[in-house]
Amino acid sequence: MVKNVGVPVIAEGGIHYPEQLRQSLNAGALCAVVGGAITRPQEITQRFVSVLKR
């Protein structure tokens, strides 16, 4: 999709695990919305930070 639309793509929905975020960014998404992060911010943020530091 990223290659075909010609505009920046924001991934949204169904991103519950850091691996899903990484897949979205690797597929070319400019950024991603992780809405569920507001329910358990410290736990979820730590998961994402640990993956992005790799």
C-alpha positions as CSV (number, residue, x, y, z in Angstrom):
1,M,0.0,0.0,0.0
2,V,2.8,2.4,0.9
3,K,4.3,2.1,-2.6
4,N,1.0,2.6,-4.3
5,V,-0.7,5.6,-2.6
6,G,2.0,8.2,-3.0
7,V,1.3,9.8,0.4
8,P,2.6,9.1,3.9
9,V,0.8,6.1,5.6
10,I,0.0,5.9,9.3
11,A,-0.6,2.4,10.6
12,E,-3.6,2.2,13.0
13,G,-5.5,-0.6,14.6
14,G,-4.6,-4.0,15.9
15,I,-1.1,-3.0,17.0
16,H,-0.9,-4.8,20.4
17,Y,2.7,-6.0,20.4
18,P,6.0,-4.4,19.6
19,E,6.6,-6.9,16.8
20,Q,3.4,-5.6,15.1
21,L,4.8,-2.1,15.4
22,R,8.1,-3.2,13.9
23,Q,6.3,-4.9,11.0
24,S,4.3,-1.7,10.3
25,L,7.4,0.5,10.2
26,N,9.4,-2.0,8.2
27,A,6.5,-2.1,5.7
28,G,7.0,1.7,5.2
29,A,4.5,3.3,7.6
30,L,5.6,6.7,8.6
31,C,4.3,6.2,12.1
32,A,1.7,4.1,14.0
33,V,-1.1,4.6,16.4
34,V,-1.0,2.4,19.4
35,G,-4.4,3.3,21.1
36,G,-4.5,0.6,23.7
37,A,-1.3,2.0,25.2
38,I,-3.5,4.4,27.3
39,T,-4.9,1.6,29.4
40,R,-1.6,0.3,30.7
41,P,0.9,3.0,29.7
42,Q,4.0,1.9,31.7
43,E,3.7,-1.8,30.8
44,I,3.0,-1.2,27.2
45,T,5.6,1.6,26.8
46,Q,8.3,-0.6,28.2
47,R,7.5,-3.4,25.7
48,F,7.8,-0.9,22.8
49,V,10.9,0.8,24.1
50,S,12.8,-2.4,24.6
51,V,12.1,-3.5,21.0
52,L,12.9,-0.1,19.4
53,K,16.3,0.0,21.2
54,R,17.4,-3.2,19.4
